[in-house]
Amino acid sequence: MKPLPKTVLSCNEMDENDGSSEKKGLKKKKPLGTKNTKSPTSTSESTNLETVLSSNSNKNQRFKDEAKLKLLKWQFEVPQPEHLQQLQSQLKEVVSIDLFNKLYNKDFKQQLKALDTLISVCDSDPEAIIVNSDLLFKWITLRILETNPSVLMKCLEFGQCISEVYKQKELMLHDVELSSFLPFLLLKTGETKEPIRIAVKKLVFDICDITSVSKVYGFLVEALKTKNSRMKTECLNIMENIIDNCYENVIGSHSASFKLIASSISDRDNNVRTAALNCFVAAYRSVGTEIYKLAGKLPDKDKAYLEERIKRSGVKEIGQRATSLPGRAKIVKPVATPIVTPNSNVRNEMFDEDNAYQQNENYNELNNDIKNSRKSMQVVEDVYDVDIDAEFPDLDINASKEASTRVTSSINVLGNKIELGNKEVYNKRELLKPKLDLKLYSNHINNIDQILYAVTSNDVKKASEGISDLFVILNNRDNFPIEVIQYKIDDIIICICRAIDIYKDNFTIQTPIPDDISTFCKNIFNLLLCTMNNQEYIETIKPETVCFFLSTVLGCVSRSFVSSNDLWKNSIHHSLNHATVKLCDNCNYNTMMIGIADCMAAHTGNNFNDKVFNLARKCMDKLSTMTTKKNNEWDAEVCLSSMNRIMKLFPTAQDKIYETTFHAIRNHIQRLIVVNKSKVRDAVSRNQHSKDKVWQYAARCLEKVMPTEIAKLDSTIMKINGMTNEEIVKLLSNIPIISCEWDAFFESAKSQDTGLVDLVIEGIKEKDPFLYQSCYRKFNLSKSLKPGCGKLWTKNILLVDSVYLNKSRIDHHMNRFKKSQEILDLVLVNKCPTRAQSIPHLNHTVITKNSIHLSSSSSALNQQSNEVQTPVSQYKKPKRLSALDRENLKEKLAQIRGL
C-alpha cells in the first residue's frame, strides 16, 4: 500500500467542488465557505451542531450493499477516482454543505476547522457519529495517505474521539469499518515523527477496546510483511503488548503468527530483532517452553538469541494470564516465599460441607470464560502511594465557611431503621438493596454460592480456582447480571475476608512462602481491590459486613509491623491500605460510620491500645474528609449516635487514648456542622435532653455558629416587612425556592396575608410551571406556617421528606435507565392481524340512532330509552368440510396454481 501523492488526491477530490477545471491565466474560482462567500448559515463562527451531521444515515444498508458488491470495497493501494466519487456522494447525504466544503477544501486550515466541528459533534450528538462512523473513517484514511502532519494529528485525535463514543455507548466496531480503516492506520506506525507514532499506537489500543483483540492482531500480522523497519518495529511492540495481556485471545486463531515473528529475529535492524524477541518473552510467561514449538524450526543462532533473552529477562512461566488490555494490574517483583499450612482452627461458618449445591442449568458461556480465564492476578502498583496512617489535621471552625451545595433532584424514599446500640435511628439516607426475583436468578445465585464455597476452602488449589472464577464474574457484566452481585455482595466480601484470615498467621510468621501460596495471596488481594474499587457493588453493603471487613483487614495491617516477610511488608500491606481507603470512598457514609463504631467496640475490651482500634479511628478520620463530597448522603443523627457509642467505650477520661479519640470526634463534629449545620441542629434538637458528651459538644458548636445565621434571617425578615406586595412577588419569583428569603417571608407578618401568598404562588406558576407542579403540595402545606412557630419553609416543609442526588448519582441512574430502555427497544412485538369485523359478546344489543340523539327535554330522553332495540344476530362456528368438499377445494387450488 503506497502513500498517495497529494496532487493526485487533491485534484480528484476538488473536481466536483470547483465545477470546472481551472485554466492557466484565469482568475481562480473561490470555493464555498471562503471569506467572500455569503450564506445565511455562515454569518457567525459558531456552527449549528444539530444539523452538521445527520442521524438518519443507514449504515447497515451500506454494509449490505458493499457485501453484495453494489458499492466498491474500501481496499486499495492507491484510491481510484471511483472510490473518491463514491465517498463524496455518500458524505453529501449526511453532512451539511458548509462542512462538506471544508472537508474537501484544498486549504488544510479549512480541513482543520471541519475536524474541530466533528470533534465537537462527538460530545453534542454521539448518535450521529456512530451511524456515520464508516464514512468518517474512510475520509480519515484519505488524509492518512497525505503528508500534512497537522491534519494527520487532528485526524488521529478525531479517531480517538470516535472510539471514546463507542466505549461510552458500549458498542462494537463493525468488521467492515475495521478492515477499511485499520490497515491504513498501521501505515503510519512507520512515520518518522515520534508524536505521530505515539498517537497511532494509542488509537490502535483504543480500537482494541471496541472490537475483538484477535481481529486487530490479524491486521498487525499482515502489517509485518512490510519492508519498513520502523513500521515493523512498532507493530511488533503492539503485538508484544497484546500477547502479554491477551494471549488466550490470539493463540487460537493466530498461532502461525509466531513463525512470522521468528523470522524477524534475524532481521538486520536491531530494533526489529529486539521487538521480535520481546514478543516471545511475553508469550513465555503464558506457555513457557511451548514457544519453541510455535516458532517452528529456528536457526541455531536465532534460538541462542531467544534463550539468552529469556534468561536475561528473568521472566518465569506463570500460566494463563488475564485477558485484558493494557492498563491492568502489574506483576510485583518476585520474592522468595514459605511452606504454609492452613490454620486448622479456622472453620467455614457460612457453608456446610455436607450440603451439596446443585445447579439447574449449565452456564456454557460463562463457564467457558471462567475456564479460559484462570488468571494470575497481580497487586496493583499504585497502592504504594496510599497511606491511611497520616495524622488528621486540626480544623478551625471559625475560619471555615459553609460549603454551598446545589440540590439537583429530590425523590421520596421509604426510611429504614438501623439498630445502633440500644437505640433505633431513623435513617433516610441508607441505600436499600435491590429486590431480586430468587426464582428467576436461582441458577446464578447457586453458581456464586459454589464459587464462594471454593474460595473459603482449606485447599489452596481449590481456593485459587474459586478466586479466579469470582474475579471473572465480577468483571463480566455482560454475561452475569449485576443485580445478583449486589444481592450477594455481603457474602462475597465476608468470604474473601475469611480466606484472608485462614492464611494470615502463616504469612506473618513463616519464611519463605511457597509459590502456590504466594500466587494465592496476590490473586485474593487483587480480587479484594477489584471489589472495593467498584461503587456499584459495595454501596449497599450492611454495617455488619463493614465491621467484619475492618476487623479482618485492619488486623492484617497491624500484623504487618511485626512481620518479617518482605512480600507482606512491601506489597500486601499497601494493598490492604488501599482497599480500606476505597471502602471509605465508595461505601454509604452512614453504613460506614456504624461499621466503624461496631469495629471499635469489638476491639476495646480491657486494652484500649489495640492497633485495630487505632486504625479504625483513622478510618473515621478519613471518612470525615468526605463530609462535603457526601453532604447529601450522611445523616447527622446516625453519625453523632455512632460517635456517642464510641465515647461510651471509655470508663474514665484519664487514658491518653481517650484524648486522641475525642480529638478525632471533635474534628468530625466540626466538619459536619461546617458542611450542613441544619442537619446537625435538627439531630441535636431531637436529643437536647441527652447528657452525653458528644451531644453536648455538638450543641456548644452550634451555639457559636447559629447566631450568624439567625441574624441573617432576622435582617431579611425586616427587609421583607418593609417591602410592598409587588416587590415581594417580584423578589420571590426570581430567586430559588430554597433560600433565606423564602424562609424569611413565611416568618414575617406578610405571610398572614392569604392574598399575597396566592400572588406569590401564582408568580411561580407563571414563571416556571414545572416547578409549580413539583411543589404544588408543598405550597399548600406552607399555609400552616406562622411567625414564631419554630418551623421553617425550607427545612420543615420543602425538604422534610426528600433526599438529594448529586450529579454523579443522577448520571449513574440515567445511564442505567438508558441501558434498560435500549434493551426494551430491542424487544420485538409481533402485531396480531386486525379483524375485519369484531365479534360481539352474548346478549349484545345495537344502540339505535334515536338512542344517541340528544334532547334537552327529559321526557324525550325517557321516551328514547324505552324504544325497542334490535338484537344482533350471533355468529356461529362454521361447519366442518366434508370429504367431497375438500376434494373439490383441492382441485380448484390446483387449477389456480396452474394458471
N, C-alpha and C positions, 0 to 999 in steps of 0.2 A: 504494500500500500504506500503510494508516494504522496508527499505533500503537494498540494495544488498550487501552481503559480498564481499570485494574487491578481494579475491582469486578466487571466482567463476567467476566473471566478467572478470578478467584478463586472466584466463586460456581459457575461451571460446573465447575471442577476439583474443588471440595470436595464436590459433591453426593454423589458415590459414597463418599467418605471418611466423611462425617458420618452417612450412612444416612438421615437425615431432615432437613428444613429446620428451622432454628431459629425459634422463636416468641418474640415480644416478651414480656418479663416472665418467661420461663422461664430456669432455670439453664443456662448454656452447657455443652454436652457437650464434654468434653475429648478431643482427638484422641489417636490411638495414638502412643506414643513420648514422651508428656509425663512430668512428674516423678512423678505418682501412678500411672502405669501400670506394673504389674509384669509382667515377662516373663522367662523363664529365659534368653533370649538377650540381654537388655539389662541384666544385673546389673552390668556394668562399662562403662567408657567405650570400651574397645577393641572393635573390630568384627572379626568373623571374615571376613577379606578373601577367603577361599576360597569363601564362599557368598554374598557380597554380589551378585555379578553372574555369571549363568550363562554357560558357554562353549558351550552346546548350542543357541544361537539360530540359526535358519535364515534368515539374512539374504537369501540368494539367492532363496529362495522368496517372501519379501516383495516383492522387486523384480519377480518374475514376476507375482505377484498384482496389484501396482499397475499393471503394464503391461496386464494383461487387465481392468483396472477392477474387480477384485474388492475392492480397497482404495481408499480415497479418496486422490487425489494431494495432496501437501502444497503446494498452491498456492492462495493466498487473499489477500485484503486484510485481512479480519478472520476469525480462525479460528472456524468454526462448532462448535456442540456436538458434531456428529458427528465432527469432527476430534479434538476433545479426548477424547471417549469412546473412539475407536479407539486413540489413543496410550496411554491409560491401560490398556486391556485388553492391549495388546502389552507394555507395561513390566511389568505384573503377572506375566507369564510368565517374565521374565528377571531380575528384581531381587528381593531379599529383602523381606519385609513391612516390616521396620524402615526400610529405605532408601526404599521406596515411600512410606511415610507421611511421611518427611522431604521427599521430592521434591515432594509435593503438600500440604504444610502451609502454612497461611496465614501463619505466623510466618516471616519471611525468615531468622531465625537458624537455624531448622531446615534451610532450604534450603542455607544456607552449610555446615552440617555435612555434608549429603548430598554437596555438591560436594567437600568435603575428602576424604570417603571415596572418591569416584570418582577423584579425582586420585591417591590412594594406590594404587588398583587399577591405574592405568597402569603403575606400577613392579612390582607384585606379580603381576599377571595380565594382560599386554598382549593375549593372545589373546581374552579376554573383551571387552575394549574394542573390538577390531576387529570381532568378529561382531555387536556391538550398536551400532556407531557410528551407524548410520542413525537409531535410536531416540533415542540421546543427543543427536544434532544437532537432531532435531525438538524435543526438550524444551528445548534451549538457545534455539531460535527463540521459544518462548513467553515465556521470560524476557527475551529481547531486546525483545519488544513491550511489556514493562512498563517502569516508570520507576525501579526501585530501583537506584541506582548500585553499591552493594556487591555485590549478587547479579550484576549485569551484569559487573563486573570479574572476579569469580570465575568466571563462565561463560566469559569470554574466555580466562582462564588455563587452564581445563579444555580449551577448544578447542585451545589451543596444545599441551597435553599429548597430546591425541589425534593431532594432526598429527605430533608427535615420535615417537609409537608407530608410525605408518605409515612414517615415514622410516627408523626403525631396522629395521623388517621389510621395507623396500624394496617396499612395496605402493602401489597407486594407488587413489585415491578413486573410487567409482563415480559415474556421471553422475547417477543418481537422488539420491544423497546430496548431490552438489554443487548440483543445482537446488532441492533442498528446504532448503538452508541458506544458500548464499552471497547470494541476493537479500535475505534478511532481515538478514544481517550488514552488507551495504552500506548499509542504512538508518542504521546507527549512525555512518557516516562524517560525517553531518550533526549529530552530537551537539555540544552547546555546550561540554562539558567536554573539555579537551585531552587528559588522560590516557586517556580512553575512546577518542578518535580515534586516538591513537598505538597503543593495544593492538589496535584493529580493523585498522589497516593492517599491523601485524606479523602478525596472524593471516591476513590475505589473502595476504601473501608466503609464509607457511608453507604455505598451501593450494596455492600455485603449485608448491611442491616435490613435492606428492603428486598432482598432476593436470596436465593439459595447460594450458600458459600461454594457449593460444589460447581455451580454454573460459572461463577466468577473464576474459580480455579481453572476450569477448562479453557477459558479465554486467555488466561495467563500462560498456560501450557503452549497454546498456539503462538503467543507473542514471543516465546523463547526461540522460535525459528528465525528471528531477525538476525542481521549481521551487525546491528548497532550494539556495541559493547555496553554503553551506558544504559540503554533500554533493557538489555538482558540482565544487567546487574540489579536494576530497580525491580524488575518483575520477579527475580529470584528472591529479593528481600521481602516482597509482599507475600510470595509463596511460603517463605520460611515462617512468617507470622501466622499464616493460615494453618500450616502444618502443626505449628507449636500449640495452637489453641483449638483447632477444629480438625484434628487428624482423622477422627472416625467419620467425619462428613465427606472426606475426599478420597479416602483409601479405596472405598468400594468401587467407584466408577473411574478413578484415575490412577490406578496402581501402576500402569505403564508409564506414567509421567516421570517416575524416578529414574528410568533408563535415560530419558532425555536430560534430566538434571545431571545424571552421572557423566554424560558426555561433556558437560561444561566444566568438569573438574580439571580437564586437560586443556582448557581454553588458554590462549596466550595472554589474555588480560588478567591481571592479578585480582582485580575486584570481582570479576565473574567467578574465578576459582573460589575465592573466599565465600561468596554468596552461595554457591552450589554446595560447598562443604557445610555451611551453616544449616542448609535445608536438611541434610542428612543427620546432623546433630539434633535438630528439632524432632525428626522422626525417631531417632534413637531413644528419646525419652519415653515414647509410647510403645515401641515394638522391640527395642533392644537390637540384638544381632540379626533380626529378620531384615534389617535394611540391606544387608548384602545380597539377599535373595531378590529384593525389589530392584536393586541396582543392576542386576544381571552380572554378566562376566566383565569384571573390571581389570584393566591392565595392572600389573604388579605395582607400578609407580603410583597410579591413582589410588589403589587400595591402601598403599602405605601412607599416602597423604591423608586419607579418610581416617584410618586407625589412629594416626598421630593427632589429628584434630579432635577426635572424640576423647582421647586420653588426656590431652592438654586442657580441654574444656571442663573436665571434672564432672560432667553430667552423668547421672545414673539412670538406669531404666526404672520408671515409676509406674508403668502400666498405663491403662487408658486414661486419657485426660479429659478435661471439661470441654464440651462442645460449645464454646462461647467465643466471642470476638475479643479483640484487644481491649484492654481496659479492665479486665477482671483481676482477681487476686493473683499475686505473685508468689513464687516459692521463696521461703526464707532459707537462709543458708543452713545446710545440714549440720546437725550437732550430734555428737556421739551420745547415744542414749540407751536403758537398763532392763533387767527381767522383771516383769511386773506380774504379780498375782492379784486377781480381783479380791476386794475385801469381802470375806465370807460373811461378815455381819450385815452387809448391805443386802436388803431384800426388796424385791419389786412389790410394792404395796398396791400399785394400780391394777396389775394384771395377775391373774391366777394361772399358773402353768397347766392346771388340769382342764381349764376351759379352752376348747379349740374353737378358733374363729373360722367360720365358713363364709365364703363369698359366693353370691348367687351367679355373678357373671364374670367373664374374663375380660379384663381391660386390655385388649390386644395392643392398641396403640400406645397406651400409657406404659404398659409393662415392657414393651419393646424399647421405649425411651429410657426406662429405668435400667434395663439390662445393658443397653448400649451406651449408657452414660455413667457408668461407675467412675467416679472421679476421685482424684487425689486433690482435695480442696485445700488451698493454702491460706495461711494467715495473711491478712491484708497489711501492707507495709505502712500505710499512712496512719495506723493507730499509734505509732510511736510518738506522734506529736500530741496525743491526747493525754491529759493528766488531770485527774479529779482531786488530787491531793493539795492543790494550791489553796492558800488561805483565802477566806472570804473577806472582801474589803468592807470597811465600815461605811455606813450610809448616813449622811447628814440630812435629816428630814427637813430642816429649814431651807436648805439650798436646793432641794428637789422641787421640780414642777410637775404638776399633774399631766400625765400623758393624755393627749387628746385622741379619742377613739371615735371611729366613724361606724355607725350602725348600718350595715349593708343589707341585712334582712332579718326578719324575726318570724319564728314559727312557734306554734303552740305545741308543747310536748307534755306527755304524762310524766309526772315526777316519779322518783324511785327512792325508796327508803333504804338507807345504809345503816347497818348496825355498827356503831362506833363506841366501843367500850360498853357502858351501861346506858347509853343514850342514843335515841334514834334521831338522825338528822335528815331532814327532807331535802334531798339533793336533786335539783332540776338540771344540773349540768352534766350528769354522768351519761355517757353514751351507752345505749342499750344494744345487746347482741341482736343480730338479725334473726328473725324467725325462720326456721328451716323445716321443710317437709321431710321428716325422717324416713318415710316410706319411699319417697322419690329418690333420695340420696343414700339409701341404706347400703348400697354396694360401695360407694365412695367412702362412707364412714367406716365400714368394715375393712376396707383397704388401708386406711390410715391407722386403724387400731392394730392391724397385723404388723405394720411397719414400726409403730411405737413399741410394740411388744419386743420386736427385734432390737430396737435401739437400747432398751434397758437390759439386754441380755448380758450375762457374765462372760459369754463367749465373745472375744474381741473381734473375730472374723465376722460373726453374725451381726454384732453391733455396728461394725463398719459398713456392712451392706445396708443395714437399716438406715444409717445416716445418709448414705449416698442416695437411697431411694427417696427419703424425705426431702433431701436437697432438690432432687428433680421435681418433686411435686410442688414445692414452694416456688420454683422458678418456671413452672409450666402452667401458666394461667389459661392458655388456650384449650388444654385438654382436661384440666381439673378445675371444677367450679370454686371460685374464691369464697362463696358463702359457706362451703363445707370447712375450708381452712379457718375462717373466722369462728365457726361454731366449735371447732376442736382446738383452737389456738391455746387455750389454757392447758389442755392435756399435752400438747406438743412442747410447750415451754417447760412444764414440770418434768416430762420425760428426758428432755435434754439436760436439765439440771441434775436429775437422778443419775444419768450416765456420767456426767462430770464428777459427781460425788463418789461414784464407785472407784475411780482411779486416782483421785486427787492425793490420797495418802502416799501411794507409790511414787507419784511424780515428785513430791517434795522431799522424799527420803532417799530413794534408790537412784544410783547412777552406775553404769549408763542405762538408758532406756532402750528396749528393743525396737527394731524398725517398725513392726506392726503396731506397737503401742504409740510410737511417735506419729505414724500416719493417722491413726485413730484420733489422736489428740488434735492434730491440725484440722482434720475433717470436721470434728464436732464443734470446734471453736469458729470455724468458717461458717458452719450452719447456724451457730448462735448469732453471729454478726449479720448473716443474711436475714434472719428473722427480726432482729431488733432494728434493722435499717428500714423496714417496711412499715409505714404508719398504718396502712390499711389492716395489717394483721394484728397489731398489738394495741390499737386504740380502744378496743373493747374488752381487754382482759380484766380479770377480777382483782380486787385488792389482795386476796389470799395468794394469788399467783405472783403478784409483785413481791409480797413478803417472802415467799419461798425462793424466788429468783435472787433477791438481795441476800438472803441468808446463805445460799449456796455460793454465789459468785463472789460476794464480798468476803466470805470465808476463805475462798481460794486466794483472793488478793492479799489477805492478811498473812497467808502461809508463804507468799512469795518473798517476804522479807527475811524468812529463815531458811528458804530453800537453797540448796547447793547446786541445783540443776540449772545449767545455762539456758536450755530451751525454755524452761518455765520462767526464768527471771527476765530473759531478753525478749521473748515473743508472747508467751501466753499471758503474762501479767498485763501487758499493754492491750491485748485483745479483750481481756475481761474489763479493763477500764473503759475501753471504747464501747463495749456492749452496754455497760451501765449508763454511760452518758447518752447513748442513743435511746435507751429506755426512758430516761427523763425527758428527752426531746419529743418522742412520739406517743408516749402513753398519755391517757387522760390525766389532767392535773389533779383532780380530786382523788381519783383512784391511786395515783402515785403517792399522794400525801398520806392517805390511810395506810397504804402498804409500808411506807417508811416508818410510820408510828408503830405498826404491828411488829416490824423487824426490830426496831429499837427496844420495844417491850420484851421481845423474846430473847434478847441478848444483854439483859442487865443482870438480873439475879442479885447476887451479892458483890459482883465485880463490875464496877462502872468503868473500868479501864479496858473493857473488852474492845478489841480492834474492830470487830464488825459493827459495834455500836457507834464508834467514832466515824467509820466510813459511811454508815447510813446517815449520820448527821451531815456529812459533807455532801451527800446526795440531796439532802434537804436544802443545803446552801445552793447547790447547782439549780435546783428546781425554783428557788426564789428569784433567780436571774431571769426567769421566763414569765414573770407575772404580767409584764406589759404585752408580750407576744401572745399569751393565752388569757388575756383580760376577759374575754367573753366566754371562757371555759370554767375558770375556777369559781368555787362557791366559798364565800368568806366564812360561813359557819362551819363548813366541813374542815377548812384549813385551821381555823382557830381551835376547834374542838380537838383536832389531831395534835396540835401543839400543846394544848392543855393536858392531854393524856400523857404526852412525853414528860411534861414538868412534874406530873404526879408520881413519876417513877422514882423521884429522889425523896428520901425520907427527911433529909436535912439539907440546908443550903450551905454547908461548910465545905463540901468537897469542891476541888478545883474543876472537875468535870462538869459540875453544876453551873459554874460561871460561864464556862465555854459553851455549854448547850443553850443557856438562857441568852447569851450574846447572839447566837445564831437565830434564836427565835425572835429576839427583838428586831434584828435586821429584817427578818421575813415579814413581821407585822408592819414595819415601817414601809416596806416596799408595797405591800397590799394597800395600805392607806394612800400612798402617793399615787398609785395607778388608778384606784377606784375607791374613794373614801365612802361613797354612798353605800356600796355593798357592805363594807365593814361596819358602817354606822347602823345599818339595819340588823346585822348579826349581833352587834353589841346591845342594841335596844331590846332584842329578844332575850338576852342573857344579862340584863342590867343588874339583877339581884345576885348574880354569882360572885362569890368572894375569892375565886381562883385568881392567881397572879396574872395569868395570860389575859383574861378578860379585863382585869383592872388596868393592866398596862395599855391594852388597846383603847380603853376608854380615855386614859390620860393623853394618849397621842391624838385622839380625835378632838379633845378639848383645845389642843394647841392649833389644830388645823381649821376647825369648823368656824371660828369667829370670822375669818376672812370670807368664807362662803356665805355666812348669814348676813354679813354687812353688805355684800354684793346684792343679795336678794332684797334686803330692805331698801337699798338705794333704787333698785329697779321698780319696786312697788311704789315708792314715792314719785318716780318719774311717770309711771302709768296713771296714777291718780290725778296728775296734772295735765293729762292729755285729753283731747276731745275724742268723741266716739269714732269719727272718721280717721283720725290719726292712729287710734288703737287698731282699727280694722286694717289699715294700710301696713302698720308695723308687723302685726302677727301674720299677715298673708305673705310677707316677703322674707320671713325667717324660718328656719327649721322648727318643726313642732317639738323637737327635743332641744329645748333651750331654757335659759334662765328667765327670759321674757314671758314665756308661756306659764311657767310656774308662778311668776310674779303677778300675772294677770288674774289667775284664779285665787291668789292670796289677797288681792286687792278688793276694795269695795265695789269696783266696777263690775266684777263678775256676778254681782247680785242683780244686775240689770239683765233680765232674760232676753230682752230685745237686742241688746248689744252682743250677747253670747250667740244669738241666732245670726246676727250680721257677720260675726267672725267666722262662724262655721260656713255660712253662705259664701264668704270670700274665699275660703279654702276650696269649696266645691267648684267655684268658677275658675280658680287658678290651676288646680290640679285635681281633676275628677277621680283619677285613680287613687290618689292619697285619701280623698274623701271616702271612697268606697272601702278602703282598707281600714280606716279608723272611724267608721260610722258608729259602731257600737261603743267605742271609747268616748266619742263626743257626747253620746247620751249619758254615759256614766259620769262625765265631768260635771253634770248639773248637781251632783251630790256634794261637790267640794264647797267648803265655806271658809272664809278667812279665819285663821287661827285654829282650824280643826286638827292640825298636825299632819295632814296629808298633802302631798304634792302631786301635781299633774303628771310629771314625768315618771316618778318612781312608783306611785300608788295606783295610777290609772293606766298610763300608756304602756309601761314595760312590766307590769306586775306578773303577767303570765307568759312572758316571752323569753327566748334565748336568742343569742346573736351568732351569726355565722360570718366569719371573716372571709376575705376574698379567696384565699386558698381553699377553704372548706366549700364555698359555693362552687368554685371551679371544679372541685373534685366531684361533687354531686351532679353538676351539669354534664361532666364527661361521662359519668356512669349512666345518666339519663339518655344521652345521645347514643351511647353504645346499645342500650336496651332498645331504643327507638329504631336503630338500624337493623337490629335482629328482627324486630317485629315487622319492619318493612319487607324483609326477605321472605316472610311467610306468604305463600300464595293461597288465595281462597278461590276455589272453583265456583263460578256463578251458576246457580241452577237455572234451567230453562224456564221462562215465564209461561204460564198457562194462557191459552187463547181466551178462555172464559173460566172464571172461578166457579168452583162447585159450592153452592150454598149448603149450610148445615140444615139439619132436620127442623121442621116447623118454622122455616124462614118464610117471611112474607115480604112482598114488594110494596114499598110505600108509593102510593099513587101521587099523581101530580097535585091533586087537590089537597093531599095531606101535608104538603110542604108549602102550600100557598099561605102567606102571612096575611092576617087580617087584624085590624085594630079592634074589631068587635069581639068580645069574649063569647058571645053567642055563636058567632061564626066559627070560632075555634072549636067550640064544643060540638058544633054540627059536623065539622070536618073530621073530628076524631071518631065520630060514630059511623063514618062511611064504610061501606063494605070494601075490604081489601082482598084482592085476588091472590090466592096462594100460588107459589111457583112449583111447577112440576118437578119431581125428583128425578135425578139421573140414576139410571140403573146400570148395573155392571153388564158389559157386553157378553153375549153368549159365546161359548167355545166353538171354534170352527170344526165342521165335520171333516171326515177324511176326503170326501168328494170335493168340498170347497177348497181344501188345502191343495189338492192336485190341480184344480183349475187355477188357483193363485200361482202355483209354481210355473205352469205353462205360460201364463201372462208375463211373469217376470222374465222367463227365458226369451220370450218374443221381444220384450223391451231391451234386454241386453244385446240381442241380435241386431237390433236397429243401430 
